[in-house]
Amino acid sequence: MAWRFAASKFKNTTPKVPKKEETIFDVPVGNLSCTNDGIHASADFLAFHIEGEGGKLGVLPITAKGRRTRNDIGIIAAHGEQVADFGFLTFADELLATCSRDEPVKIWKLSRDHSPKLATEIDVGGGNVIAECLRAHSTADNILAVGSHGSTYITDISTGKTAVELSGVTDKVQSMDWSEDGKLLAVSGDKGRQIVVYDPRASMEPIQTLEGHGGMGREARVLFAGNRLISTGFTTKRIQEVRAYDTGKWGAPVHTQEFVSTTGVLIPHYDADTRLVFLSGKGTNKLFMLEMQDRQPYLSHVFELTLPEQTLGATIGAKRRVHVMDGEVDTYYQLTKSSIVPTPCIVPRRSYRDFHSDLFPETRGAEPGCTAGEWLNGTNAVPQKVSMAPSQSSSSPPPPEPVPTPKVAQTPAPVPVPTPAAAPRPMSNNNSSSNNVPSVQEQHSVPKKEEVRELDYRPYEKENGVHTPNAETNSTQGNSSPISTISPEPVTIVKPASTPATDSVSTPSVVGPAFGKKVPEQPPVNFRKPIGASNRVPLSQRVRPKSCVVGQITSKFRHVDGQQGTKSGAVFSNLRNVNTRLPPESNGVCCSNKFAAVPLAGLGVIGIYDVNEPGKLPDGVMDGIFNKTLVTDLHWNPFDDEQLAVGTDCGQINLWRLTTNDGPRNEMEPEKIIKIGGEKITSLRWHPLASDLLAVALSNSTIELWDVANAKLYSRFVNHTGGILGIAWSADGRRIASVGKDATLFVHEPASREQRVYERKTVVESTRAARVLFACDDRIVIVVGMTKSSQRQVQMYDAQTVDLRHIYTQVIDSATQPLVPHYDYDSNVLFLSGKGDRFVNMFEVIYDSPYLLPLAPFMSPVGSQGIAFHQKLKCNVMAVEFQVCWRLSDKNLEKITFRVPRIKKDVFQDDLFPDSLVTWEPVTTGTKWMLGEQAAPVFRSLKPDGVFSSIPRAITASVRHSEMPSSSSTTNSAAQTPSTSVTHSTTEKHHHHQHHQHQEPTSVPTPSSRNMQSCGVESTQQPDRKQVSIQYSEEEGSEYFTDELDDVDDEIDDAAAAARAAENIRIPACLLQTAAQKSEEEDEYDVMETYL
């Protein structure tokens, strides 16, 4: 069973969305209605659909970037009608095959210097065949398979004749693919419900006929993936489905997996070298990366990427074009209505200086294994494999860079390399003289090291009351570069001495400032102080932890793991008669710390279940409380676990008192009934700080505030001109936001004397459903809605501006049901899930670009009817749980716990659990709040008594030396501080996680200041963590070792070895700090691999 714990090298492959200047934009693609993949790539060219009459295709060099209008691209007027399918020949990067329903198959020859030319035409089947799709052979040259209605044809391009005609397909052929060894051909027909497999040289009849998908979709795909056959289509419920068949024993699929309910098919692609499967949802913005395995699960999840735009087509690039010295194993090309986005898929490694042969095995070369005639006569020779190492010569030289022509305008390189030699990736070095530049073929790509990025939760400085983000921040682009909150010190570029040209490339050394100066010693700062009712602070001054990673900004919660059902230890089974027709404004299921309430079918029936006693529900009639009218919304009192408020369609609020000692609940009566009026109640929201204060949204566009204890109406305000879709309180309870069917967002301040109201119009396209909530310490208003094309999106608005300035919009996916959001104020994690969804998408919300940091999504085998979250008090923090919820399906109510994988669970994880916002105890009463009492939120530490905290613990570093030599007074004084120690051990290596915070340059810390704790030393100067150095001195001089954070462990070993020969040694506190943090990140990395 050791294979279960042997993580794949490609398990952590991560696609990196490029910047806009690295994409091809303003391409005239438009809205396509084709049934093919939309775009194809060879090692030299990109071919794709463009808008316009007739069957036209656009062509660009594979290296093209930037703006490309219609005048800048090559155009192939392929056919009179729309192109049915097209694709490059496997062993001819410049030959493109196209087919249409009215004309013969055509082969086009592409050129960088001239317009595309027609090379030949093939009359398949005597010229009376309507070609639907085509596929070039995987091992033989000039063999092309063409699919039609009921038949498939094997043609020889070199002779222009049909060699074999295959029968046995029902209806028209929708997709085809050759096996990797070129022996078998798989065909998908009958709208994806039939899959036939041929051995074309052995028989004209299928050797296997497989049962496909149950649904009748417009499109279907079939793809060979090693010894598996993958098919994508739809279920009977119009849900995207993937099936995997074993080619060794045909029959039932060995793996079946459902994805999203939509009308667009999943476009599959497979990389035989990495065994990665790419699934692109057509018409959606999702990319699913899976890995093919030999054991269950045969398709293992690797990554789910949310793309900025909808996908109209997708393909993966030729393996010979990847940048191996950047760790890039594949390039995924996405075709949108106006752009082509090349997305590199990178395997993270500490360093990319050397070629990683384990990531890049020998790949298929550019020369075919045999000719068309040889293959038809029975030869099974496969193409020779070539090495991808930069120093090895390939079977064919890489193509030259495109030459600017009147048809395709190319952007000149900043500094052209004065050599005629060609390379797939030319380099320009502004710091090297021309006479010392080696030939381009000998150069290796040197990865650009990225600087350290930090998530800063401080309140931003404001000018005239308006939020002013960093100058580099682009508030409208979802893929803008992450903004660093550190101003790195200037670095010096040291040019190497002039030497004769050699085969190796001389890389300039980047040297940072040495840690030779004395760092002032100060006592450590304990910033985690329990905050009680007597010490309340505004949300804007709340001290939060800070994430610090190398390169791209990522979240500490990015590897979140969801434990479901029996794994989490709680599930209510045998659930029946769940109400699936609740209004879209209602969340449906809700829970307190004691009970879960589930709306059931019937006239206002709600089932009540004790969350501490899960199990199988008894057969018979479902017990529950009866409201005697249709239920529109329901919520538990956050300060009373036994009080449930239920809104009805007759304008009545029923308050129920429920205990564990209740008898048959169908005989109970409400504790109190509040009659609002004749209008239907659409939403209920309890005040987050004041007890017995309830906000009620009515169908007549009115929001009312009620004291439910005294059945008294406090306030009423009408701003919307249409129905209200959603309301939400701010965390401090001073504002309430609402979004309505008039597509307007309002933020009210009901307790202020002026009754201030802020307005923002046209915040949603589709007024069918929308939700609103506050985030980032009430500085951001988030609106979750839909577009008219059923795209589900998240919009962010600045709650600190009068006009509620728009900040950012991100499309999540496409579906028919709206998203229901939940926001965790402590972790800033936003949970998104809709009715019928199998996924729970999660993002960490930050108050700066990129605004939404994606986390690992949670996936369930069945769709949900609703999700209800517990308060933070129910989380087991020692198991690193930061959210607990109940997920309702048609037959079960199961508990889900979201936690972060950590190894050291014997300490309290301060970096994940700041002082929690107390939502389970009231701060004031509704009466006092309405009289103007300024109640502030209460924060409380979740650390259990008697548990050590991970923050105050000292950083220890292992130095392999029998006895620590004497050092300077500065080093000795630092070693004597209580929070910094150096141990002498030859066997142990201690890794302690440190929580870093940045402190304003002031002598008196404030609650809003960012403290920095680095090895027990509080410093007002931010160390340059991009350059980490070790200094040691010898009798005759000193030497400096510099490296970057990725090689910290290697530098520590070098320093320890140098200590054995040196008289004095000093390891800076910053290095110890970064080494400990790096070790902790590696622990998370390994645990993440095990969990996935």
N, C-alpha and C positions, 0 to 999 in steps of 0.2 A: 504493500500500500504506500510505498515511499513516493510513488509517482504523484500522489495527491499533493505533496508538499514541494515538488520540484517545479518551481515557477518557470514559465517560458521566458526566453530572452525578449520576446516581443509583447509580453503581457502589458507593459507600460508604454507602448507606442502612443504618442500623443500628436494629433494634428495641430498645427500652428497656423491660425488664420493670418494671412499676410496683410500688410498695410496696403492702402489703396494704390500707392505708386508701384507696388509690386504685382498688381493685377492688370488685366486688360479691361478697360472700361469704355463706356460710350459706344459699345458694339451694337449694331442695329439688329438685334435678335427678335425683339417683340414678344408677343404672346403666341407660343407654338401650340399646335394641336397634333403633333406627330406621335406615332406609336413606336418609335425607335429610341435609342439612347440620347439622341440630340447632338452629341459631340464625340469625336474620336481623335486619338493622338497617336502619332508615330514618333520615332526618334528625331524627326526633322520638322514635322508640320502638325498643325491643329486644323481640323475640318469640322464645321458646325453649321447648323441651320441658321438662316437669316430671314428676316421678314421680306415680304414682297411677293409678287405674283409668280406663279410657276414654281418649278422645282429648282431653287437656287441654293447653293452652299457657299459659305465663306471659308477662306483659307488664310492662315497666318503662320509665320515661323514659330517654332516651339519656344523660341527665346523672346518673343515679342512681349512688350510691357508698355503700360501707359495708355493714353487715349488712342483709340482706333475707330475712326468714323467709317462711313461707307466708302469714302474715297481712298482710305488707307489700307484696305484689305483686298485680297484677291477674291474674285467672284467666279464661281463655276455655274454656268447656266446648264445644269445637268439634264433636266427633262422638262417637258411641257407641263406636266402635272407635278404634284407634290412628290418629293423624294420619299419613297417608302422605307428604304434602308440604305446605309452606306458604311464603308469601313476600309481601312488600309489593309493591303496585303501584308502578311506576316513578315516576309523576308524582302520587301521592297518598300522602304519608307516613303518613296516618292510616288507610289502608285495607289490610287484611290478607286475603289469599286463602288458604283451607285446603281440602284434599281428603282424602277417606278412601275406603275400598273399599265402604262400605255406604251412603253418603249422597251427595247432590249436592255440587257445589262451592259453598262459602259465602264471602261477602265480609263481613268484620267491620269496623266502624268503631270506632276506638280514641279515647279521650279521656283527658286528664289529670285531669279533674274527675269523671268518671262511669265506671261499669263498661262494658266493651266491649259493643256492641250489634250484632246481626245486621242488616246492610244489605240483602242480597239473597241469593238462592240461584239457581244455574244448573244445570238438568238437562242435562248434556252428552249429546249423542247420543240424546235422547229418554228419558233416565232409566235406560237399561239398561247404561251404561258404568261399568266399575270404574276409577276414576281412580287413577293411580299417581304422577304427578308433574305439576307445572305450572310455567309461566314467563311473567311479564308481558313485554309488548312493550317494546323498547328506545327507540322513537321515537314511537309512536302511543299515544293515551290509550284506556283501556278495552278493550284487546286482550289476551286471555289464551290461551296454548297449554296444552292439557291432554293428557297422555299416558296411554294405556291399553294393553291387550293387542293388539298388532298394528296399532293405529291411533293417530293423533294428531288432535286437534280444535282448530280455531281458533274461539274464542268471542268474541262482542261483549257485554261486561258491561252496557253501556247498554241493550241490548235483551233481554239474557238468552237469546240464541239462538246456536246453532252456525252459524257462517258457512261454514267449510270443513272437510271431513273428509279427512285424508291417510292413505294406506295404504302398505304396503311394509315395515313393521317386523317383524322376527322376534322372537317371544316378547314379553314386556312391555317397555315403555319405562322405562328406568332414569334417564335424565337428558336435559335439553333446554337449548338456549340460542339466543337470537337474535343475529344479526350486529349490528355497531355501527350500520350504516345501516338496519337493520330489514327488509332484503329477504329474507334467508335464515334458515332454521331448521334447526339440527343436532340430531339425535336419536340417542341411544345405546341399542341394544337387544341382544338375545341375550347377556345377561350380559357386555356389553362387547366382544364379538367382532364386532359389526356397528355401523357408523356410517352413517347415511343423512342426506342434505342435501336440503332442500326449498326450492323457491320457491313458497310457498303460493298466491300469486295467479296463477301461471302454469300450474301443473299439480298434480294430486293425487298424482302419482307422484314418487318421488325423482329429482332431477337428478343425483345422485351417490351411489354406494354404496361405502363404503370398508371395507377390511379393518381390523378393530380389533385387540384384544389376543388373545394365544394362550390365556391362562388363563381359567378359568371362575370368576370371582369373584362374590361376593354383590352387590357394588356396582360401578358404573363412573360416570365423569363425562365430560362433554363441555363445552367452553367456547370461545367465539370470543375471540381475542386479536389485535385489529387485522386484518391480512391473513393471519393464521394461525388454525388450528383445533387446539386442544389436547384430547387425550383421556388420561384416566388410568384404569388398570386393573391387570391382573396378567399376568405371564408364565406359562408352563407350570410353572415352578418356584416359583410363589407369591411372586414378587418384584414389588414395586411398580414400575410402568412408566409412563412419560410419553411420548406420541407427539405430534409437531407436524406438521400438514399445511399445505401452501401452498394458499390459496383461489384463487390465480391459475392453478394447474395441478394439478388434483386427480390423485391417484394414490398412489404410495408415500409414506410419511412422510419429511419432510426432516430430521427429528431424532428420535432414540429414545434414551431414557436410563432406566437402572434405578436403583432406590434401595435400599430395605431389604426383607428377607424377613420379611413379617408378613401378618396377615389383614385389616388395616384399609386401606381405599382412601385415596389421596391426594385431599384436597378442594382443588380449584383455585379461585383467584380472580385477577382481572386488573384492573389500573388502567390505563385507556387514556391518562391524562395522563402517567404516568411510565413506562409499558410494563413495570411490575413484575408478576411472576407469583408468587403466594403458594401454596405447596403444604403442606397440613397433613395429617400422617399420622393417620388416625382410629385411636384406640386406642393411639397412641404419644405421645411428648412432643417431637416434632421439628417445627420450622417451617423450611421451605426457601424462601428468597427468590431468585428468578431474574429475569433481565432478558431480554426479548424483543429480539432483534437481527435485522438484515436480512441478515447474513452468518453464516457458520459461526464459532463455534457459535451456533445460533439461540437457544438458551436458555443464557445465561451465568450462572455462579454469582455471587451477590451476598452472601448471608449464610446461615448455618445457626444457628438458635437452639434451644438446649435449654431447654424449658419446665419449670417445677417440677412440673406434674401432667399426667396423661394427657388427651389431647384427645378429647372426645365430639362436639364440633361446632365450626365456625369460620365466620367471615364477616369482611368488611371494611366499615367504616362509610362513610356518605355523605361525598362529597368536601367538601360544604359545611360539615361539622362539624370539619374539621381545624384545628389551631391554627397558622396560617401564620406567625405571628411567633415561633414556636418551631422553625421548620424542619421541622415535621411534615407529611409528604406523604401518609401513610395511617395509619389506625387499624385494627389487627387485633384482632378479638374472639375469644377462646378460651372455649369452654364446657367446663367440667369437671363432675365429679359434685356439686360443692357451690359453685361460684363461676363468675363471668364476669370474665375478665381482659382489660381493654382495653390493648393494647400499642401505643404510638405508634411509628411508624417515622420516624426523623429523619435528615435529610441533614446531616452535620457542616459547619458554617461557622464562620468566625472570630467573627462577630458576627451577632446576630439583631435588631439595632436597626432595621434597614431591611428593607423587604419585598423578598424575592429573587424577582423576576419570572421569572427563568430556571428556578426550581424549580416555579413555580405558573403554568403557562399557563392560558389561558381554558378553563373546564370546562363540561360540559353543565349547562344551567340546569334549573330546576324546572318549566318550562312545556313541554308536549309539542309536537312538531313539527306534528302533525295529529290530527284526531279519528279514531275508529274507522271511521266511514263513509268519510271521505276516504282513509284508507289502503286500505280494501278496494276502493275505486274506482281505485286506482293511484297515489295521491299518495305521493311519497317525501321529503317535507319532514322535515328533522331538527330537533331542538330547538336553540334559540339558545344560544350559549355566553356565559357571564358571566365577568367578571373576579373573581379571588379576592383582589385587593388590598383591604386593610381600608378604604381611603378611597373605594373605588368602591361604588356602590349595586348590590345584587344584584336579581335579578328578583323575588324574594319575600323578605319580611322574615324574619329568623331567628325560631324559636319562642321563646316565653318560658320562663323557668325553671319547673319543676313546682311547683305549689301544694300544700302539705301537705293531704292528705285522710285520712279514717279508713282508706282502703284502702291508700294508699301513704304511709308516714311519711317525710318528708324532713328531713334535718339542716339546721338554719338556718345561714346564713353567719355567720362571725365578726363582721363589721361590714356590715350591709345598706346598700346604696346607695340613698339617698332619691330615687329617680326611677322613674317608671312605664315608662320606655323599656325595650325588650327588647334582649337581646344574646345571642349564642351563648355568650359566656364573660364573665360579669360579674366585675368587679374590686373588691376592697376594699383600701383603703389606710388603715392605721391612723395614718399620719403626716400625713394631710392633713385640713384642716378641712372641714366639710360645706359651707360656702358657697363653697369653691373647687373643688369636685369637678365636672368636666364631665359631660355626659351619657354614659351607658354606651355608646351607639352610637358615640361619638367616641373612646373609649378604645382604646388598643392594648395588647396583652398584652406586658408587659416581662419578658423571660426572667430567671429567677433564676440568678445567677452562682454556680457551685459552687466550693468551695474546693479547694486543691491537696491531693491525696491521695498518700501515699507508702507503699511497701511496706517494712516494717521487719523485717529478719531478725535482730534482736537477740534473745538469750534473754530470755524474759519473766520478770519478777519473780514470785516464788512465795511464797505464804503457806502454811506448814505442809506444804510439798511438793506443793501443788495448783496447777495452772495457773489463773491468774485473768485472763481477757481483759478488754478494755475494757468499761465498763459498758454502752455502747451496743450491744455485740455480741450478736447473737441466734444462739446456736449451733445452733438447730434450724431456723431459717428460711433457705432458700437464697437468698432475694431481699432480705435485710435490707440496709440502707444500708451502703455501704462506710465503714469507720471511718478517720478521718484521724488520723495520728500527730503532727500539728502542732497546737499550741494557738495559734490566731491571736490577734493583739493586738486589743484592743477597737477598734471603729471608731466614728466620730462621724457621726450622721445630721444633715446640715445642711439645714434646711428653706428653701426658696426664699422670697424676699420676696413678700408678698401682692400679687398682681396681678389685674386683672380676668380673668374667665374667657374663654379663647380656644379656638380649635379644636384646639390642640395640647395634649398632656398634659405637665404639669410633673413630671419625674422627680427624686426626691430625689438629691442628690449624695452619694456615699459617699467619704469622704476618709480616707486612711490616714496613718500617721506619715511625715513627710518624712525623707529620708536626709541630714539636715543635720549629724548628729553624726559625729565622727571614728570610723572603724572601726579597731581596733588591728591593726597589721600583724604577721603572723607568717609564718615560712617555710612553704612548701607541704609537705604531708605526702605522702610516697610510701608508700601503704598496700599496694601490691602487691610484697611481698617473697617471693622464691622460698623455698619451704619444703621442706627436704630431710629425710632420715632423722634428722638430728641435731636437728631443730627441729620436733617434732611437737606438735600442739595438739589438745585435744578438739574434737569436732564442734560442741558448743554454743558454742565460742569462735571459730568460723570466721568470717572477714570475708567478707561477701557484697556484691555490688552491690545497688543500690536503684533501683527503678523509680519515676519521678515523672511523673505526668501530671495534666492538669486535669480535674476532675470525677470521673467514675466511675473506679474503680481498674481499670486494664488492665495487661496484661503486655507487656514489651518483645519477647516472642516471638509476639505476637498475629498478626503477618502472616507466620508461618512458611510457607515454600514447600518443597514436596517435589518433588525431581527423580527421575523414575522411569525405569527401563529404559535405553533407548538414550540418553536425556538425561543420565543419570548415568554412562554409559560402561561399564556392565557388565550382562550378562544371560546366563544359561544357558538356552538354548532346547532344544527337542526332549526335554524331560524326560518320562519315562513311568513308569507304575506307582507313583505316589505313594501312600503309605499314608494313607488318609483315615479310618481306624478306630482311631486311637490313643486311649488312655484320656483322659478330660477333664482329668485331673490333669497331663498332659504338655503342654509347649509345642510338641512336635514338632521342627521344624527348629531348629538351633543353629549358632553359628559362633564361630570364634576369629579371630585376626588373620591366619591362613594358610588355614584350611579352613572349609567349610560342610558340615554333616552333615544329610542328608535321609533320614528313614525311608521305605523302599520296601515295596511289597506283597511278601509272602513271609514265611518263618519267620525273622524277626529280621534282615532285610537293611537295611543303611544305606549310602546312596551318599555318597561323599566327593568334594568338588570344591574345587579350588584357587581361592580368591577372586581371586587375581592373574592368572588366565588364563581369563576367561569366554569363552563362545562357544557354538556349536551342539554338542550332545553327539552322538556317533556313533550310528548306527542299530545295532540288534541288542540283545543281552541287556545290561541295565544292570549295570555293575560295582559292587561294593560289598563291605563286610565282612559276614560271616555270624555271627550270634550263636546260631543253632540253636535259638532259642526266642523267644517273643513279647517284643518290646521294650516297656517301659512308660515309660521316661524316659531321657534322655541329656543330658549337659552336658560342654563342654570345660573342662579345667583352666584357670582364669584366669591362672595363672602359668607354664603350659606349653602353648604353642599346638599341640603335637603329641600331646597326651594327651587321649583321649576316654573318659569314664566312661559306661557303658551299664548301666542297670538292667533286669532281666528279671522275668517273672512267676513264675519258679521260685526267687526269693530269691538271685540270683547277680549280682554286679557284675563286668562285663568291662572291663578297662582296656586300651585299644588305643594303640599307638605308631604314628603315621602320619606319613609324610614325603612330600616331593615326588618322591622317587626310588623309591617303591614300585612293584613290578610289579603283576600282576593281583591286586587286593585280595581277590577271592573265595577265594584260596588262603592268606590270612594267618590267623594265630592271635592271640588276645589276648596282650598282654605279661604280664598278670597277671589271675588270677581270684580273687575274694574271695567265698566262700560265706557268706552271711548266715544262711541257714536255709531253712525250707520256705515262709515267707511271701512273698507277692508284694511287690515293691518298687513303691511308688507315686510317690515323689519323691526326687530327688537335689539337693543344694545344697552347693557348695564354700564353705569359709570365706573371707571377704573379705580377711583379713590373714595367716592362718597357712597355710603350705604343707602339702599332703598331708592336710588335715583335711576330711572329707566327712561331711555330715549325711544320714542315710538315713531316710526315712519308710516304714514297713511297713504292710501291710494289717491287722495285728492291733493297730492304734492305738499302735504303739511308734515312738519316734524314737531312733536310735542314732548315735553319733559314732565314726567309724572313721579310723584312721591307715592310709591306703591304701599308704603306702610299706612299712610293716611288717606289713600285714594284721592290725592290732591293734584291738580294740574298747576305746574309752576310756570311754564312758558310755552308759547307756540310761535313758530315763525314759518312763513311761506315765502320761498324764493324761486322754486322750480315752477316751470309752466307745464310740465308733464309728470308722469309718475316717477317715483323715487326707486332707483335700482339698488342702492346700497348706502349705508351710513357707517361711520366709525368714529370713536373717540380717540383723541390723542392720549399719550401715556400720562401726561400731567393733568388730564381731565379738563383743560381750559378751552379746548376747541373740539368741534365736531364737524367732520367733513361729510359731504353727501354728493352723490352723482345721480343724475336722473335721466329720463328718456328724452329730455331736451338737449342731451349731450353736453351739459354744463356741469362744472365742478364748483361747489360752494364750500367755503370754510367759515364756520360760524364761531363766534365767541359769546355764548349765551349768558355767561356770568358777568361780562363787562357792562359798564354803565351805558356805553354807546351802542351795545349790541352790534359790534362790528361784523361785517360780512365781506369776504373776499371771493372774487368770482373769476372763473376761467371758462371760456366757451369752447365748444367743439373739441372735447377731450376724447370722445369715442365716436367711431364710425357707425357701428351697429348698436342700436339701442335695445337689442333683445335682452342683454344682460351685461352687467358690469359690477365690479367691486372696488372698494376704496379702503385705504388704511394709511396710517402714519408709520414712518420708519426713520432710522438713524437719529434717535433722540428727538423725534418730532420735527426734524428739519426738512424732511422730505414727505410728500404725499404721493403715494403709489396708487395708480388706477389700473386695474386689470380688466381688460375688455376684449372685444373682437372687432375685426374689420368686416367689410361687406363681403369679402371673399373667404370668410370663415377662418382667418388667421387669428390665433390667440396671441395677444401681446401684452407687455407690461410697459406702462408709461410712468415717468417720474417727473414731479413738479416740485419747485422750491417753495416750501411752506413758509419761508421767512421773507418772501417778497409780496408786495401788495397785489401784483398781477399774477401770482402763482406761476412764475416763469417756468417754461418747459425746459427740462434738463436732458432727458434721454428717453429713447423708445427702443425696445427690443422685442422682436417677434419670437415667440416660444415654439409654436408648432401650428398645425392646421387641424381642426376638428369641429364637430358640430355642436358639442356641449361646451359651455363656458368654463373657465378656470375658477376654482375657489381658492383664494389665498389664505395663508396663515403666516404670521410674522412673529418670530421669537425676538423679543427686545434685548435679551442678554447676549445672544450670539449673532444678532443681525441676520439670521438665516430666514429666507423667504421660501415657504413651501407652496407648491402649485400643483393642483390636481383637479380633474374634472370628472363628472359623472360618466362612468363607463371606461375611464382610463385605467390602464394597467401600470402606469408610471406615476411616480411622484417626483417632479422636477424640483431641485433645490438650488438656490443661489444665495451667496452672502452679499448683502447690500452695503455699499460703501458710498461715502459722500464725495467721491471724486472718480474720475475716469479709471477703469472701465465701468464703474457703477455696479454691475452685476457680475460676481465671480462665480462661475459654474461649479457645482459640487457633483459628486457621483450620484446619479439618479437611483431611486428605489424602484424595483420592478416586481410585480406580482403576477402569478399565472392567470388570474381572473380579474375582471374589471370591478371597479368600486362604485358604490352608490353614495358614498360620502365618507369624510374623515373628520374626526373630532379629536382635538388635542387637549391634554391635561395641562394643569398649571405646573410651573417649574418645580414645585415642592414634591411631585411624584417621581422625579428623576433620581435614579441611583447614581450619584455623581462619582462614587468610587468604582463603578463599572463604566465610567466615562460616558454616561447617557446624558444627552442634553435636550432631548425631547421624547415624550411618550404620547402615543395617540391610539385611537381605536378606528379600525378601517372596516366599513360596512360593505358587504357584498350581498348577493341575492340570498345566500343560505348561511352565511357566517358573519360574526362580529369578532374580529381578531385584533389582538394587541400588537402594536409595532413600536419598537424602541429604536431610536436613532442614536448612535454612539460613534465616537471617533476611535479608531484602533490605536491603542497605546499598550506598551508592554508593562511599564511600571505603574501598576494600579494600587500600590501600597501607599502612594502619596496623593494628595489632592492636587489636581491639575489646574493651577491658577490661571494658566494662559488660556484655558477654555471656559473657565467659570469665573467671570468677574462677579462682583457683588450683584445679586439678583434683584430685579425689580419685584417688589412684594405686591402680588396681585390677589392674595388670598386673605388679606386683612384690610379693613377700611381705615382710612386716615381721618375722615370726618364724616359727618352726616349730610344727607341731601339738603336739609333745611339750612345748615350753616354754610354750605357751599353756595346755595342760591342767594344768601345774604352777603356774599362777597368774601368769604374766608379764603385766603390764598394758601391752600394746602399743597404741600410739595410731596412728590413721590418718596417712598421709603425703599431703601436698598438694604439687603441683608446677605451676609456671606452664607454660602451653602456648604462650607467646609464642616464636616462632622467633628465633634469633640474628640480629642485624643489622636487626631490624624495629622501627620506632618504635611506642611505645605511645600510645594515644589519650588517656590520662589526663594525663600530665605536660605535654602541649602547651599553649601559652599561648592565652588567649582574646584575639582581636583584633577590634576593631570599626571599621568604616569610617565616618569622619566627613567629609562633603563640605565641606571647608574647606581653603583653600590653605595656611594656616599655623595651627598650634595656638596659641591665645592663652595667655598666662601664667595660672596658676591658683594656688590656695592651696598652702601647704606640704604639706598633707595629700594633695592631689591629685598633686602632683609626686612625693612620696615613694611614693605608690602606683604611679605610672607608671614609677618606676625599679626596681621589683621585677622579678626575672628572669621571673616567671610571668605578669605583667600588662603589656600594652603597648597603646598606642593608635597606630594608623597613620593617615597622612593620604593618602587615596586617593580619587580621584573616579570610578574605574571598577570597582574590585574590592570585593567584600563577602565577608569570610571567615566561614565557619561552622565552628565546632569543637564537637564533642560533649563535654560535661562529665559526669563521673560524680559525683553528689552523695551524700554520706553524712552522717548526723547524728552529732555527737560529744557524748558525755556531758559535763556541766559539771565536768570534772576536769582538772588540769594534766598528769597523766601518762596518756597513752593506753594502753589495754589491748587485747589481741587481740580482745576482744568489743565494744569501743567502736565506734561508728559515726562515722567521720571525715567531715568536710565540707570539700571543696575547692572554693572559690568564687573564681575569678579569682586564684588564688595566695594567697588570704587565708584563714587558718583562724580561724573565729569561733565563740565559744561561744554566741552569740545567733542563733537561727534567724530570718532575715529574713521579714517578712510578704510572701510572694510573691503573695498575692491582690491586694495594692495595690502597683503598681510606679510609681514617680514619677521625674520628671526635674526637677532644680532648676537654675535658672540665675539669675544676678543681673545687674541693670542699674544704671545710675547713680542712678535715682530709686526703685528698689524691687526687689522680687523677686516672682516668680510661680511657681506650682507647677502642673505638669501631672500629672494622675493618670489612669491607665487600668488595665486589667486585662491579664492575660497574653495574651489573644487579640489585642490591638492593640499589641503591643510594637513590631512593625516600623513601624507608623505613628507611634508616639511617638518612635522614633529619628529618623525623617525630620523630625518637628517640631523636635526638639532641634537637629538639624544646621542647619535653617533659622534657628533662633533664634541659633545660634552666630555667624552672619555679622553679626548686629547687636548682639551682646552683647560685653562686655569679658571676662567670665569665664564659663566653662562647666564643669560637672561632670556626668559620667555615672557613676552609682553602679556599683560592681562587680556588685551583684545584678542590675541591668538588663542589663549585658553578658552575664552568665551566663545569664539567662533568654532573651535574644535568641539566643544561640548554640544553646541547647537547642531553642528553637522552630524554628530553621532546620534543625537536624538532624531534628526530627520531621517537618518538611515534606518533607525529602528522603526519609524513609521512606514518607511518605504517597504521594508521586509514584511511587516505585518499586513500592509495593504495588499502585497502580492499573495499572501496566504489567504486573506479573506476573499479576494477576487477569484 
